[in-house]
């Protein structure tokens, strides 16, 4: 699929679930931005507390994945190269705190101050 083709929501979820290694962070954000209005909010992810307006990509991806009941593994794939290259290939690193905390605490550690994603009309 070329970058110029718009992937449907169901196609994206299927890909995240079964072929997650093909997902890039930018494509995840593009899809979310095309389908939802986003309002930054504070959220907690394991040991990391994120103030409203910080870590917007993580906020969008975690809210999207939670809303669509994605598995923890499919959710991690939504982070694309940041998960595959920066985190998995450097397990002792301290970058990408939201990804690393999600690996440790999963969905049990994620909570939002309010719903940051509203489906576009």
N, CA, C and O atoms as a printed pandas DataFrame, in Angstrom:
     atom_number atom_name residue_name chain_id  residue_number  x_coord  y_coord  z_coord
0              1         N          UNK        A               1    0.856   -1.179    0.000
1              2        CA          UNK        A               1    0.000    0.000    0.000
2              3         C          UNK        A               1    0.893    1.230    0.000
3              4         O          UNK        A               1    1.803    1.347    0.821
4              5         N          UNK        A               2    0.637    2.122   -0.898
5              6        CA          UNK        A               2    1.450    3.335   -0.964
6              7         C          UNK        A               2    1.029    4.298    0.137
7              8         O          UNK        A               2   -0.066    4.197    0.691
8              9         N          UNK        A               3    1.915    5.227    0.437
9             10        CA          UNK        A               3    1.626    6.208    1.477
10            11         C          UNK        A               3    0.438    7.090    1.112
11            12         O          UNK        A               3   -0.207    7.660    1.993
12            13         N          UNK        A               4    0.144    7.206   -0.186
13            14        CA          UNK        A               4   -0.923    8.104   -0.604
14            15         C          UNK        A               4   -2.304    7.470   -0.486
15            16         O          UNK        A               4   -3.305    8.185   -0.507
16            17         N          UNK        A               5   -2.384    6.168   -0.364
17            18        CA          UNK        A               5   -3.676    5.512   -0.210
18            19         C          UNK        A               5   -4.118    5.577    1.242
19            20         O          UNK        A               5   -3.318    5.382    2.157
20            21         N          UNK        A               6   -5.393    5.852    1.442
21            22        CA          UNK        A               6   -5.928    5.914    2.802
22            23         C          UNK        A               6   -6.358    4.517    3.229
23            24         O          UNK        A               6   -7.222    3.900    2.605
24            25         N          UNK        A               7   -5.764    4.044    4.263
25            26        CA          UNK        A               7   -6.106    2.743    4.809
26            27         C          UNK        A               7   -7.370    2.877    5.654
27            28         O          UNK        A               7   -7.518    3.842    6.403
28            29         N          UNK        A               8   -8.276    1.917    5.536
29            30        CA          UNK        A               8   -9.484    1.973    6.352
30            31         C          UNK        A               8   -9.156    1.566    7.782
31            32         O          UNK        A               8   -8.126    0.949    8.052
32            33         N          UNK        A               9  -10.040    1.921    8.671
33            34        CA          UNK        A               9   -9.866    1.571   10.078
34            35         C          UNK        A               9   -9.763    0.062   10.250
35            36         O          UNK        A               9   -8.872   -0.419   10.950
36            37         N          UNK        A              10  -10.654   -0.684    9.628
37            38        CA          UNK        A              10  -10.631   -2.143    9.791
38            39         C          UNK        A              10   -9.360   -2.748    9.201
39            40         O          UNK        A              10   -8.825   -3.708    9.754
40            41         N          UNK        A              11   -8.869   -2.202    8.089
41            42        CA          UNK        A              11   -7.613   -2.689    7.512
42            43         C          UNK        A              11   -6.447   -2.418    8.460
43            44         O          UNK        A              11   -5.576   -3.268    8.645
44            45         N          UNK        A              12   -6.440   -1.243    9.047
45            46        CA          UNK        A              12   -5.361   -0.895    9.971
46            47         C          UNK        A              12   -5.373   -1.811   11.193
47            48         O          UNK        A              12   -4.326   -2.313   11.601
48            49         N          UNK        A              13   -6.540   -2.028   11.772
49            50        CA          UNK        A              13   -6.637   -2.884   12.960
50            51         C          UNK        A              13   -6.203   -4.305   12.627
51            52         O          UNK        A              13   -5.522   -4.952   13.422
52            53         N          UNK        A              14   -6.595   -4.789   11.457
53            54        CA          UNK        A              14   -6.178   -6.131   11.036
54            55         C          UNK        A              14   -4.662   -6.183   10.898
55            56         O          UNK        A              14   -4.032   -7.156   11.313
56            57         N          UNK        A              15   -4.084   -5.159   10.328
57            58        CA          UNK        A              15   -2.634   -5.118   10.145
58            59         C          UNK        A              15   -1.914   -5.025   11.486
59            60         O          UNK        A              15   -0.901   -5.695   11.690
60            61         N          UNK        A              16   -2.421   -4.206   12.398
61            62        CA          UNK        A              16   -1.806   -4.092   13.729
62            63         C          UNK        A              16   -1.852   -5.425   14.461
63            64         O          UNK        A              16   -0.931   -5.772   15.201
64            65         N          UNK        A              17   -2.915   -6.157   14.250
65            66        CA          UNK        A              17   -3.104   -7.427   14.945
66            67         C          UNK        A              17   -2.267   -8.549   14.335
67            68         O          UNK        A              17   -1.732   -9.383   15.066
68            69         N          UNK        A              18   -2.146   -8.582   13.019
69            70        CA          UNK        A              18   -1.520   -9.732   12.358
70            71         C          UNK        A              18   -0.205   -9.436   11.646
71            72         O          UNK        A              18    0.580  -10.353   11.406
72            73         N          UNK        A              19    0.049   -8.187   11.307
73            74        CA          UNK        A              19    1.266   -7.834   10.576
74            75         C          UNK        A              19    1.832   -6.532   11.124
75            76         O          UNK        A              19    2.197   -5.633   10.366
76            77         N          UNK        A              20    1.901   -6.439   12.424
77            78        CA          UNK        A              20    2.268   -5.195   13.092
78            79         C          UNK        A              20    3.625   -4.645   12.739
79            80         O          UNK        A              20    3.859   -3.442   12.855
80            81         N          UNK        A              21    4.532   -5.515   12.307
81            82        CA          UNK        A              21    5.878   -5.049   11.972
82            83         C          UNK        A              21    5.876   -4.134   10.753
83            84         O          UNK        A              21    6.885   -3.490   10.462
84            85         N          UNK        A              22    4.755   -4.070   10.037
85            86        CA          UNK        A              22    4.675   -3.207    8.852
86            87         C          UNK        A              22    4.154   -1.802    9.178
87            88         O          UNK        A              22    4.076   -0.957    8.286
88            89         N          UNK        A              23    3.804   -1.546   10.416
89            90        CA          UNK        A              23    3.215   -0.259   10.801
90            91         C          UNK        A              23    4.308    0.736   11.193
91            92         O          UNK        A              23    5.275    0.385   11.868
92            93         N          UNK        A              24    4.136    1.963   10.763
93            94        CA          UNK        A              24    5.014    3.054   11.168
94            95         C          UNK        A              24    4.214    4.041   12.015
95            96         O          UNK        A              24    3.019    4.236   11.792
96            97         N          UNK        A              25    4.875    4.653   12.975
97            98        CA          UNK        A              25    4.252    5.609   13.886
98            99         C          UNK        A              25    3.476    6.685   13.126
99           100         O          UNK        A              25    2.335    6.993   13.471
100          101         N          UNK        A              26    4.093    7.249   12.102
101          102        CA          UNK        A              26    3.470    8.344   11.354
102          103         C          UNK        A              26    2.145    7.923   10.729
103          104         O          UNK        A              26    1.197    8.708   10.695
104          105         N          UNK        A              27    2.074    6.688   10.235
105          106        CA          UNK        A              27    0.830    6.203    9.627
106          107         C          UNK        A              27   -0.255    6.034   10.683
107          108         O          UNK        A              27   -1.426    6.309   10.422
108          109         N          UNK        A              28    0.128    5.588   11.863
109          110        CA          UNK        A              28   -0.845    5.462   12.948
110          111         C          UNK        A              28   -1.434    6.830   13.278
111          112         O          UNK        A              28   -2.651    6.980   13.388
112          113         N          UNK        A              29   -0.575    7.814   13.432
113          114        CA          UNK        A              29   -1.038    9.167   13.769
114          115         C          UNK        A              29   -1.893    9.744   12.644
115          116         O          UNK        A              29   -2.910   10.382   12.914
116          117         N          UNK        A              30   -1.498    9.531   11.389
117          118        CA          UNK        A              30   -2.300   10.010   10.252
118          119         C          UNK        A              30   -3.705    9.423   10.288
119          120         O          UNK        A              30   -4.686   10.140   10.091
120          121         N          UNK        A              31   -3.802    8.135   10.537
121          122        CA          UNK        A              31   -5.113    7.487   10.582
122          123         C          UNK        A              31   -5.953    8.066   11.714
123          124         O          UNK        A              31   -7.119    8.408   11.514
124          125         N          UNK        A              32   -5.369    8.176   12.894
125          126        CA          UNK        A              32   -6.097    8.725   14.042
126          127         C          UNK        A              32   -6.564   10.146   13.734
127          128         O          UNK        A              32   -7.721   10.488   13.979
128          129         N          UNK        A              33   -5.672   10.968   13.198
129          130        CA          UNK        A              33   -6.024   12.363   12.898
130          131         C          UNK        A              33   -7.116   12.471   11.836
131          132         O          UNK        A              33   -7.878   13.439   11.824
132          133         N          UNK        A              34   -7.194   11.485   10.948
133          134        CA          UNK        A              34   -8.218   11.532    9.899
134          135         C          UNK        A              34   -9.593   11.113   10.413
135          136         O          UNK        A              34  -10.608   11.452    9.803
136          137         N          UNK        A              35   -9.638   10.387   11.518
137          138        CA          UNK        A              35  -10.905    9.835   12.015
138          139         C          UNK        A              35  -11.440   10.502   13.273
139          140         O          UNK        A              35  -12.629   10.392   13.571
140          141         N          UNK        A              36  -10.573   11.197   14.019
141          142        CA          UNK        A              36  -10.961   11.711   15.333
142          143         C          UNK        A              36  -10.558   13.164   15.509
143          144         O          UNK        A              36   -9.576   13.629   14.931
144          145         N          UNK        A              37  -11.326   13.864   16.309
145          146        CA          UNK        A              37  -10.916   15.152   16.844
146          147         C          UNK        A              37  -10.210   14.854   18.158
147          148         O          UNK        A              37  -10.720   14.100   18.987
148          149         N          UNK        A              38   -9.046   15.441   18.343
149          150        CA          UNK        A              38   -8.208   15.153   19.504
150          151         C          UNK        A              38   -8.161   16.348   20.435
151          152         O          UNK        A              38   -7.917   17.477   20.008
152          153         N          UNK        A              39   -8.398   16.087   21.708
153          154        CA          UNK        A              39   -8.239   17.094   22.748
154          155         C          UNK        A              39   -7.221   16.562   23.750
155          156         O          UNK        A              39   -7.490   15.568   24.425
156          157         N          UNK        A              40   -6.061   17.200   23.862
157          158        CA          UNK        A              40   -5.054   16.711   24.805
158          159         C          UNK        A              40   -5.614   16.626   26.222
159          160         O          UNK        A              40   -6.383   17.485   26.653
160          161         N          UNK        A              41   -5.220   15.588   26.928
161          162        CA          UNK        A              41   -5.617   15.440   28.323
162          163         C          UNK        A              41   -4.491   14.750   29.081
163          164         O          UNK        A              41   -3.617   14.118   28.486
164          165         N          UNK        A              42   -4.527   14.881   30.387
165          166        CA          UNK        A              42   -3.564   14.178   31.229
166          167         C          UNK        A              42   -3.883   12.688   31.178
167          168         O          UNK        A              42   -5.042   12.286   31.083
168          169         N          UNK        A              43   -2.822   11.878   31.245
169          170        CA          UNK        A              43   -3.029   10.434   31.309
170          171         C          UNK        A              43   -1.896    9.786   32.077
171          172         O          UNK        A              43   -0.785   10.310   32.161
172          173         N          UNK        A              44   -2.212    8.636   32.632
173          174        CA          UNK        A              44   -1.238    7.868   33.402
174          175         C          UNK        A              44   -0.974    6.575   32.650
175          176         O          UNK        A              44   -1.887    5.949   32.112
176          177         N          UNK        A              45    0.284    6.194   32.624
177          178        CA          UNK        A              45    0.700    4.975   31.941
178          179         C          UNK        A              45    1.749    4.307   32.819
179          180         O          UNK        A              45    2.927    4.660   32.780
180          181         N          UNK        A              46    1.308    3.351   33.600
181          182        CA          UNK        A              46    2.226    2.715   34.532
182          183         C          UNK        A              46    2.749    3.731   35.523
183          184         O          UNK        A              46    1.972    4.416   36.188
184          185         N          UNK        A              47    4.064    3.831   35.623
185          186        CA          UNK        A              47    4.685    4.762   36.563
186          187         C          UNK        A              47    4.811    6.176   35.996
187          188         O          UNK        A              47    5.253    7.085   36.699
188          189         N          UNK        A              48    4.436    6.366   34.755
189          190        CA          UNK        A              48    4.599    7.678   34.115
190          191         C          UNK        A              48    3.278    8.440   34.101
191          192         O          UNK        A              48    2.256    7.944   33.627
192          193         N          UNK        A              49    3.329    9.659   34.634
193          194        CA          UNK        A              49    2.190   10.571   34.568
194          195         C          UNK        A              49    2.496   11.611   33.505
195          196         O          UNK        A              49    3.563   12.224   33.515
196          197         N          UNK        A              50    1.555   11.808   32.586
197          198        CA          UNK        A              50    1.725   12.735   31.470
198          199         C          UNK        A              50    0.728   13.876   31.616
199          200         O          UNK        A              50   -0.480   13.643   31.655
200          201         N          UNK        A              51    1.219   15.094   31.696
201          202        CA          UNK        A              51    0.340   16.263   31.773
202          203         C          UNK        A              51   -0.343   16.478   30.431
203          204         O          UNK        A              51    0.170   16.064   29.391
204          205         N          UNK        A              52   -1.502   17.127   30.459
205          206        CA          UNK        A              52   -2.199   17.477   29.217
206          207         C          UNK        A              52   -1.258   18.279   28.328
207          208         O          UNK        A              52   -0.600   19.210   28.792
208          209         N          UNK        A              53   -1.196   17.921   27.061
209          210        CA          UNK        A              53   -0.345   18.628   26.118
210          211         C          UNK        A              53    1.046   18.050   25.972
211          212         O          UNK        A              53    1.830   18.536   25.156
212          213         N          UNK        A              54    1.375   17.019   26.748
213          214        CA          UNK        A              54    2.672   16.362   26.617
214          215         C          UNK        A              54    2.465   14.965   26.053
215          216         O          UNK        A              54    1.408   14.361   26.232
216          217         N          UNK        A              55    3.480   14.462   25.374
217          218        CA          UNK        A              55    3.446   13.110   24.816
218          219         C          UNK        A              55    2.158   12.855   24.035
219          220         O          UNK        A              55    1.456   11.869   24.262
220          221         N          UNK        A              56    1.871   13.761   23.117
221          222        CA          UNK        A              56    0.616   13.711   22.369
222          223         C          UNK        A              56    0.482   12.446   21.532
223          224         O          UNK        A              56   -0.612   11.889   21.432
224          225         N          UNK        A              57    1.570   11.983   20.930
225          226        CA          UNK        A              57    1.509   10.759   20.133
226          227         C          UNK        A              57    1.116    9.564   20.977
227          228         O          UNK        A              57    0.275    8.761   20.573
228          229         N          UNK        A              58    1.722    9.444   22.145
229          230        CA          UNK        A              58    1.369    8.341   23.048
230          231         C          UNK        A              58   -0.073    8.452   23.504
231          232         O          UNK        A              58   -0.781    7.448   23.586
232          233         N          UNK        A              59   -0.510    9.663   23.802
233          234        CA          UNK        A              59   -1.892    9.874   24.223
234          235         C          UNK        A              59   -2.850    9.420   23.129
235          236         O          UNK        A              59   -3.813    8.702   23.399
236          237         N          UNK        A              60   -2.585    9.838   21.893
237          238        CA          UNK        A              60   -3.451    9.459   20.774
238          239         C          UNK        A              60   -3.466    7.948   20.566
239          240         O          UNK        A              60   -4.532    7.346   20.438
240          241         N          UNK        A              61   -2.291    7.342   20.534
241          242        CA          UNK        A              61   -2.213    5.909   20.243
242          243         C          UNK        A              61   -2.853    5.088   21.346
243          244         O          UNK        A              61   -3.618    4.166   21.061
244          245         N          UNK        A              62   -2.559    5.398   22.592
245          246        CA          UNK        A              62   -3.146    4.619   23.684
246          247         C          UNK        A              62   -4.661    4.792   23.740
247          248         O          UNK        A              62   -5.383    3.823   23.978
248          249         N          UNK        A              63   -5.150    6.007   23.524
249          250        CA          UNK        A              63   -6.600    6.229   23.529
250          251         C          UNK        A              63   -7.263    5.491   22.370
251          252         O          UNK        A              63   -8.313    4.873   22.546
252          253         N          UNK        A              64   -6.659    5.552   21.195
253          254        CA          UNK        A              64   -7.182    4.861   20.015
254          255         C          UNK        A              64   -7.224    3.353   20.251
255          256         O          UNK        A              64   -8.243    2.705   20.011
256          257         N          UNK        A              65   -6.120    2.810   20.716
257          258        CA          UNK        A              65   -6.033    1.366   20.924
258          259         C          UNK        A              65   -7.014    0.898   21.996
259          260         O          UNK        A              65   -7.629   -0.160   21.865
260          261         N          UNK        A              66   -7.153    1.685   23.044
261          262        CA          UNK        A              66   -8.100    1.328   24.107
262          263         C          UNK        A              66   -9.533    1.372   23.579
263          264         O          UNK        A              66  -10.335    0.483   23.864
264          265         N          UNK        A              67   -9.845    2.403   22.816
265          266        CA          UNK        A              67  -11.191    2.554   22.266
266          267         C          UNK        A              67  -11.550    1.387   21.342
267          268         O          UNK        A              67  -12.716    1.004   21.249
268          269         N          UNK        A              68  -10.551    0.822   20.663
269          270        CA          UNK        A              68  -10.797   -0.263   19.713
270          271         C          UNK        A              68  -10.414   -1.633   20.276
271          272         O          UNK        A              68  -10.327   -2.616   19.539
272          273         N          UNK        A              69  -10.190   -1.685   21.577
273          274        CA          UNK        A              69   -9.902   -2.949   22.268
274          275         C          UNK        A              69   -8.744   -3.719   21.640
275          276         O          UNK        A              69   -8.803   -4.942   21.514
276          277         N          UNK        A              70   -7.700   -3.008   21.250
277          278        CA          UNK        A              70   -6.528   -3.680   20.698
278          279         C          UNK        A              70   -5.779   -4.405   21.810
279          280         O          UNK        A              70   -5.761   -3.961   22.958
280          281         N          UNK        A              71   -5.174   -5.506   21.458
281          282        CA          UNK        A              71   -4.339   -6.224   22.416
282          283         C          UNK        A              71   -3.131   -5.360   22.763
283          284         O          UNK        A              71   -2.835   -4.378   22.081
284          285         N          UNK        A              72   -2.448   -5.739   23.824
285          286        CA          UNK        A              72   -1.247   -4.995   24.197
286          287         C          UNK        A              72   -0.209   -5.060   23.081
287          288         O          UNK        A              72    0.435   -4.055   22.779
288          289         N          UNK        A              73   -0.038   -6.230   22.464
289          290        CA          UNK        A              73    0.950   -6.364   21.393
290          291         C          UNK        A              73    0.573   -5.523   20.178
291          292         O          UNK        A              73    1.431   -4.853   19.604
292          293         N          UNK        A              74   -0.690   -5.548   19.779
293          294        CA          UNK        A              74   -1.128   -4.732   18.638
294          295         C          UNK        A              74   -0.937   -3.247   18.945
295          296         O          UNK        A              74   -0.578   -2.467   18.063
296          297         N          UNK        A              75   -1.178   -2.864   20.189
297          298        CA          UNK        A              75   -0.981   -1.471   20.598
298          299         C          UNK        A              75    0.485   -1.078   20.460
299          300         O          UNK        A              75    0.795   -0.004   19.944
300          301         N          UNK        A              76    1.372   -1.926   20.909
301          302        CA          UNK        A              76    2.805   -1.637   20.786
302          303         C          UNK        A              76    3.208   -1.493   19.322
303          304         O          UNK        A              76    4.031   -0.640   18.988
304          305         N          UNK        A              77    2.639   -2.313   18.452
305          306        CA          UNK        A              77    2.944   -2.196   17.022
306          307         C          UNK        A              77    2.535   -0.834   16.469
307          308         O          UNK        A              77    3.150   -0.346   15.521
308          309         N          UNK        A              78    1.511   -0.219   17.044
309          310        CA          UNK        A              78    1.067    1.099   16.573
310          311         C          UNK        A              78    2.139    2.168   16.756
311          312         O          UNK        A              78    2.105    3.196   16.080
312          313         N          UNK        A              79    3.088    1.941   17.657
313          314        CA          UNK        A              79    4.186    2.883   17.867
314          315         C          UNK        A              79    5.285    2.727   16.811
315          316         O          UNK        A              79    6.250    3.491   16.798
316          317         N          UNK        A              80    5.138    1.748   15.937
317          318        CA          UNK        A              80    6.027    1.568   14.795
318          319         C          UNK        A              80    7.485    1.438   15.143
319          320         O          UNK        A              80    7.866    0.670   16.026
320          321         N          UNK        A              81    8.304    2.207   14.432
321          322        CA          UNK        A              81    9.751    2.111   14.571
322          323         C          UNK        A              81   10.229    2.464   15.972
323          324         O          UNK        A              81   11.269    1.970   16.408
324          325         N          UNK        A              82    9.491    3.307   16.685
325          326        CA          UNK        A              82    9.925    3.647   18.043
326          327         C          UNK        A              82    9.889    2.409   18.929
327          328         O          UNK        A              82   10.773    2.224   19.766
328          329         N          UNK        A              83    8.893    1.571   18.759
329          330        CA          UNK        A              83    8.811    0.317   19.514
330          331         C          UNK        A              83    9.837   -0.692   18.987
331          332         O          UNK        A              83   10.623   -1.242   19.758
332          333         N          UNK        A              84    9.827   -0.928   17.686
333          334        CA          UNK        A              84   10.667   -1.983   17.109
334          335         C          UNK        A              84   12.156   -1.688   17.216
335          336         O          UNK        A              84   12.942   -2.570   17.563
336          337         N          UNK        A              85   12.547   -0.451   16.921
337          338        CA          UNK        A              85   13.974   -0.134   16.860
338          339         C          UNK        A              85   14.500    0.487   18.148
339          340         O          UNK        A              85   15.498    0.026   18.702
340          341         N          UNK        A              86   13.835    1.525   18.619
341          342        CA          UNK        A              86   14.364    2.257   19.768
342          343         C          UNK        A              86   14.204    1.498   21.077
343          344         O          UNK        A              86   15.077    1.572   21.942
344          345         N          UNK        A              87   13.097    0.767   21.238
345          346        CA          UNK        A              87   12.833    0.093   22.510
346          347         C          UNK        A              87   13.293   -1.367   22.480
347          348         O          UNK        A              87   14.088   -1.779   23.325
348          349         N          UNK        A              88   12.805   -2.145   21.523
349          350        CA          UNK        A              88   13.164   -3.567   21.502
350          351         C          UNK        A              88   14.657   -3.794   21.298
351          352         O          UNK        A              88   15.228   -4.712   21.887
352          353         N          UNK        A              89   15.289   -2.980   20.482
353          354        CA          UNK        A              89   16.718   -3.161   20.220
354          355         C          UNK        A              89   17.593   -2.512   21.286
355          356         O          UNK        A              89   18.816   -2.640   21.247
356          357         N          UNK        A              90   16.977   -1.822   22.230
357          358        CA          UNK        A              90   17.704   -1.180   23.320
358          359         C          UNK        A              90   16.886   -1.336   24.606
359          360         O          UNK        A              90   16.379   -0.354   25.149
360          361         N          UNK        A              91   16.762   -2.585   25.091
361          362        CA          UNK        A              91   15.869   -2.841   26.230
362          363         C          UNK        A              91   16.260   -2.125   27.520
363          364         O          UNK        A              91   15.414   -1.940   28.395
364          365         N          UNK        A              92   17.505   -1.724   27.657
365          366        CA          UNK        A              92   17.936   -1.042   28.875
366          367         C          UNK        A              92   17.908    0.478   28.738
367          368         O          UNK        A              92   18.347    1.190   29.641
368          369         N          UNK        A              93   17.397    0.976   27.619
369          370        CA          UNK        A              93   17.346    2.417   27.389
370          371         C          UNK        A              93   16.334    3.102   28.290
371          372         O          UNK        A              93   15.539    2.451   28.969
372          373         N          UNK        A              94   16.379    4.428   28.284
373          374        CA          UNK        A              94   15.422    5.180   29.099
374          375         C          UNK        A              94   14.594    6.147   28.255
375          376         O          UNK        A              94   13.895    7.006   28.792
376          377         N          UNK        A              95   14.678    6.002   26.923
377          378        CA          UNK        A              95   13.850    6.829   26.043
378          379         C          UNK        A              95   12.472    6.175   25.874
379          380         O          UNK        A              95   12.276    5.025   26.267
380          381         N          UNK        A              96   11.551    6.888   25.306
381          382        CA          UNK        A              96   10.201    6.375   25.023
382          383         C          UNK        A              96    9.556    5.760   26.267
383          384         O          UNK        A              96    9.146    4.600   26.276
384          385         N          UNK        A              97    9.485    6.581   27.308
385          386        CA          UNK        A              97    8.965    6.120   28.595
386          387         C          UNK        A              97    7.562    5.551   28.528
387          388         O          UNK        A              97    7.250    4.603   29.249
388          389         N          UNK        A              98    6.706    6.106   27.678
389          390        CA          UNK        A              98    5.346    5.573   27.607
390          391         C          UNK        A              98    5.318    4.171   27.012
391          392         O          UNK        A              98    4.546    3.325   27.463
392          393         N          UNK        A              99    6.145    3.916   26.011
393          394        CA          UNK        A              99    6.204    2.567   25.446
394          395         C          UNK        A              99    6.760    1.606   26.486
395          396         O          UNK        A              99    6.211    0.522   26.685
396          397         N          UNK        A             100    7.836    1.991   27.148
397          398        CA          UNK        A             100    8.462    1.108   28.136
398          399         C          UNK        A             100    7.524    0.840   29.319
399          400         O          UNK        A             100    7.474   -0.280   29.827
400          401         N          UNK        A             101    6.791    1.850   29.754
401          402        CA          UNK        A             101    5.839    1.642   30.847
402          403         C          UNK        A             101    4.676    0.766   30.413
403          404         O          UNK        A             101    4.189   -0.047   31.198
404          405         N          UNK        A             102    4.224    0.920   29.173
405          406        CA          UNK        A             102    3.128    0.089   28.681
406          407         C          UNK        A             102    3.561   -1.372   28.597
407          408         O          UNK        A             102    2.764   -2.266   28.882
408          409         N          UNK        A             103    4.799   -1.624   28.213
409          410        CA          UNK        A             103    5.306   -2.998   28.183
410          411         C          UNK        A             103    5.218   -3.610   29.582
411          412         O          UNK        A             103    4.850   -4.775   29.731
412          413         N          UNK        A             104    5.555   -2.823   30.602
413          414        CA          UNK        A             104    5.549   -3.323   31.987
414          415         C          UNK        A             104    4.145   -3.464   32.564
415          416         O          UNK        A             104    3.834   -4.478   33.190
416          417         N          UNK        A             105    3.302   -2.471   32.364
417          418        CA          UNK        A             105    2.017   -2.455   33.078
418          419         C          UNK        A             105    0.812   -2.778   32.213
419          420         O          UNK        A             105   -0.258   -3.079   32.742
420          421         N          UNK        A             106    0.958   -2.724   30.896
421          422        CA          UNK        A             106   -0.155   -3.048   30.006
422          423         C          UNK        A             106   -1.355   -2.152   30.229
423          424         O          UNK        A             106   -1.232   -1.036   30.733
424          425         N          UNK        A             107   -2.514   -2.656   29.847
425          426        CA          UNK        A             107   -3.742   -1.868   29.959
426          427         C          UNK        A             107   -4.109   -1.554   31.395
427          428         O          UNK        A             107   -4.778   -0.553   31.652
428          429         N          UNK        A             108   -3.687   -2.388   32.339
429          430        CA          UNK        A             108   -4.005   -2.126   33.749
430          431         C          UNK        A             108   -3.408   -0.812   34.232
431          432         O          UNK        A             108   -3.919   -0.213   35.179
432          433         N          UNK        A             109   -2.334   -0.355   33.597
433          434        CA          UNK        A             109   -1.671    0.866   34.033
434          435         C          UNK        A             109   -2.111    2.130   33.322
435          436         O          UNK        A             109   -1.625    3.215   33.641
436          437         N          UNK        A             110   -3.030    2.014   32.355
437          438        CA          UNK        A             110   -3.409    3.171   31.533
438          439         C          UNK        A             110   -4.735    3.759   31.996
439          440         O          UNK        A             110   -5.734    3.052   32.123
440          441         N          UNK        A             111   -4.725    5.064   32.245
441          442        CA          UNK        A             111   -5.975    5.773   32.550
442          443         C          UNK        A             111   -5.865    7.197   32.013
443          444         O          UNK        A             111   -4.782    7.781   31.967
444          445         N          UNK        A             112   -7.009    7.739   31.610
445          446        CA          UNK        A             112   -7.081    9.080   31.035
446          447         C          UNK        A             112   -7.945    9.970   31.906
447          448         O          UNK        A             112   -8.928    9.515   32.491
448          449         N          UNK        A             113   -7.574   11.246   31.993
449          450        CA          UNK        A             113   -8.371   12.222   32.731
450          451         C          UNK        A             113   -9.751   12.355   32.092
451          452         O          UNK        A             113  -10.753   12.493   32.794
452          453         N          UNK        A             114   -9.801   12.314   30.769
453          454        CA          UNK        A             114  -11.058   12.285   30.022
454          455         C          UNK        A             114  -10.768   11.644   28.672
455          456         O          UNK        A             114   -9.619   11.308   28.385
456          457         N          UNK        A             115  -11.786   11.469   27.843
457          458        CA          UNK        A             115  -11.593   10.839   26.542
458          459         C          UNK        A             115  -10.993   11.849   25.565
459          460         O          UNK        A             115  -11.648   12.833   25.222
460          461         N          UNK        A             116   -9.756   11.621   25.112
461          462        CA          UNK        A             116   -9.131   12.596   24.221
462          463         C          UNK        A             116   -9.562   12.486   22.759
463          464         O          UNK        A             116   -9.273   13.384   21.968
464          465         N          UNK        A             117  -10.246   11.403   22.386
465          466        CA          UNK        A             117  -10.622   11.195   20.989
466          467         C          UNK        A             117  -12.135   11.166   20.821
467          468         O          UNK        A             117  -12.833   10.395   21.479
468          469         N          UNK        A             118  -12.621   12.008   19.939
469          470        CA          UNK        A             118  -14.043   12.032   19.597
470          471         C          UNK        A             118  -14.145   11.756   18.097
471          472         O          UNK        A             118  -13.498   12.422   17.288
472          473         N          UNK        A             119  -14.960   10.774   17.740
473          474        CA          UNK        A             119  -15.130   10.421   16.333
474          475         C          UNK        A             119  -15.653   11.622   15.553
475          476         O          UNK        A             119  -16.590   12.298   15.978
476          477         N          UNK        A             120  -15.034   11.872   14.409
477          478        CA          UNK        A             120  -15.472   12.984   13.558
478          479         C          UNK        A             120  -16.820   12.658   12.934
479          480         O          UNK        A             120  -17.096   11.512   12.579
480          481         N          UNK        A             121  -17.636   13.665   12.809
481          482        CA          UNK        A             121  -18.973   13.466   12.224
482          483         C          UNK        A             121  -18.890   13.328   10.723
483          484         O          UNK        A             121  -19.914   13.154   10.061
